[in-house]
């Protein structure tokens, strides 16, 4: 029985037969990414988890676990996302997406269950281990597991393919947030504020949901190409016909330039995510607007939801557009337009231009999401398809770094301005100008990207066997 079960997860059992419809693959990828994207909705647990002992979620100040202690949970998860993606990338290429997705589902769902135990025991370290460490490993493996497969199924439209999957990660919070709120309300009388049973139910729901992806994923047979697909004969120095393995990829300057590109794009995006809600409330309040058109807390929550929507849509729109425009020009837009928009935000806030402020923040977040979705196709262009999943995994350490650097930088800059007595838009001015400066660094790094030297290319015949070694 165990042998049969193991064989179902083997790469050889996932090779698609002749005539298989490749459009069945994106839903399998979405099943994984919509689940693990819940990580972006973790903030809905902060207030109830900070009031577990008192049971008073409306307490004016933390009465139990502090906001700082709870923020560490998400930080651990994001750090482990990057580290596990880097460590397990080559293993994923060797064993195939089904086994990797199964590992992701068990870790991510299991992380919820372990965290539920920690909440019941009231032990923050168990929560750190569960949701942060174990769940973070599930995040990393799950994030990269469909990407390589999608790129191999869609050699004609790699941007569209990765955009469809990574769009799911951006949309995961739009499902996870209301689900968590509804479950906590349902279980409020069962346990303190219903947090522990909510974690149990969500862990089981996500585990079951991810199983759909596990058992529907397929890989193309060696040498497969879409019907009627003819590789472009147009010369593009940045699109290689060779393949570079993950170990050689990290020896190239192109890999580290893209590492800087991703770091700058994500850190700057986090700057907006961290500050947009408090900035819109502090700057565009009824008190400041004076005409009853001020932004309430409820409206600010809607604004955050709108940013999430553009984060999601940008992942598909920009990565799809990059198939036409090219990856390097697309990043030039992210950074060039981004620099102007980040520098503009403080002026819009100071002049109380609410509509323009919202529009600019939405465009910024669309490019933040687009940066995540376009990077796998950029890697495929430069390094080929052989080990693109493993290379992508190693590049995601830039996300882990940004997950720590971004909030630290934003909070330090904001606190230093408040210490000078500045309030409202003025207190956030330095944040946005600094983020614009980061985008300048990203722009320069992207400008320096050139074709990978042929000496790094894999010399043998590329097969599914060589992909994992």
C-alpha positions, 0 to 999 in steps of 0.5 A, a space after each residue: 500500500 505504501 509502495 503504491 502511494 509513493 509511486 503515485 507521487 513519482 515524476 514518472 506517474 505525472 508525465 502527460 500522454 499524447 493530446 493532453 490539454 495543457 490548459 488543465 495545468 494552470 488550475 492545478 498551479 492556482 490551487 497551490 498558490 491561492 492556498 499559500 497566498 493566505 500568508 498575506 492575510 495573516 494580519 487578521 489574526 494579530 488583534 485577536 491573538 494579542 487579546 487571547 488572555 483578556 478576551 477583549 479584542 477591542 482593548 486600547 492596548 495589547 493585553 497579551 502577546 505584543 504586536 512585535 511578537 506577533 509580527 515575528 510569525 510572519 517574518 519567520 514565514 517569509 524568511 523560510 519561504 526564500 530559504 526553503 525555495 533555495 534549498 529544495 529547488 534542485 530536489 523539486 526538479 529531480 522528483 517532479 512537481 507532484 511530490 513537491 506539491 504534496 510536501 508543500 501541502 503537508 507543511 503548510 496545512 500542518 503548520 496551521 495545526 501546530 500553530 493551533 496547538 501553540 495557541 491552545 497551550 499559549 506558547 508563542 514559540 510553538 506558534 513560531 515553529 508551526 506557522 512560521 517555520 513549518 508553514 514557511 517551508 510549505 510556502 517556499 516549496 509551494 511557491 516554486 513547485 508549479 513555476 518550472 512546470 508551467 514554463 515548460 508547458 507554455 514555451 510560447 507564452 511564459 509570461 502568461 503562464 507564470 502570471 496565472 499561477 503567481 496571480 493566485 498568490 496575490 489573491 490568496 489573501 482575498 480568500 483567506 482574510 474573510 474566511 478567517 474572520 468568518 471562522 473566528 466569529 463562528 468559533 467565538 464561543 468554543 475557544 477564546 476568540 475562536 482563534 485555535 479552532 479557526 487555525 485547525 479548520 483552515 489547516 484542513 481546508 487548505 490541505 484538502 484544497 492543495 490536494 487538487 493541485 497535487 493530483 492534477 499536475 502533469 509534466 510534458 514528455 521530453 521534447 514536447 512542444 505545443 501544436 503549431 509552435 515554432 520558436 521565434 526566429 527573431 534575434 533577441 540576445 536576452 533569450 537563450 537557446 541554451 540551458 544553465 543549471 542552478 549551480 552555474 546560474 548563481 556564478 553569473 553576474 546576471 543572477 545577482 543583478 536580478 537578485 538586486 532587481 527583485 530586492 529593490 522592487 519588493 522592498 519598495 512595494 513593502 514600503 507602500 503596503 506598510 504605509 498606505 493605510 495609515 497614511 491615507 487615514 492620517 492625511 485624508 481624515 475628516 479633520 484634515 479634509 474638513 468637508 465630510 469626505 475624509 477616509 474612515 477606518 472602514 474606507 481605509 480597509 477598503 483601500 487596502 483591499 483595492 491595493 490587494 486587487 491591483 497586486 493580483 491583477 498586476 501579476 497577470 497583466 504585466 507578466 503577460 505584457 512582458 511576452 510582447 514587450 520583453 522582460 528587460 523593457 517591462 522592468 524598465 517600466 516598473 522602475 522608471 515609472 515607479 520612481 516618478 510615482 513614489 516621488 509623487 505620493 508625498 506631494 499628492 498627500 500634502 495637497 489632499 489629492 485623494 483620487 490621484 493618491 489612490 490611483 497612484 498607489 494602485 498602479 504602484 501595487 500592480 507593478 509590485 505584483 507584476 515584478 513577482 510574476 515576471 521574474 520567472 519568465 526573465 530567468 527562463 529567458 536568460 538561463 533556459 527551462 532546464 532548472 528554472 524552478 531551482 534558479 527561481 528558488 535561489 533568487 527568492 532569497 531576495 524576497 526573504 531579505 526584503 521581508 526583513 529589510 522593508 519593514 525595518 527601513 519603513 518603521 525606522 524612517 517613519 519613527 525618526 520623522 515623528 521624533 522630529 515632530 512631523 505628522 501626517 504626510 510629512 512623517 511619511 515623506 522620507 519613506 517614499 523618497 527612500 523607496 524611490 531611491 531604491 528603485 533607482 538602484 533597481 533600474 541601474 541593475 536591470 539596465 546592466 543585464 546582458 546575455 549569459 556567457 555561453 561558457 556557463 551553458 549545460 553541455 549535455 542533452 536536456 531531459 527530465 533526468 538531467 533537470 534534477 542534477 
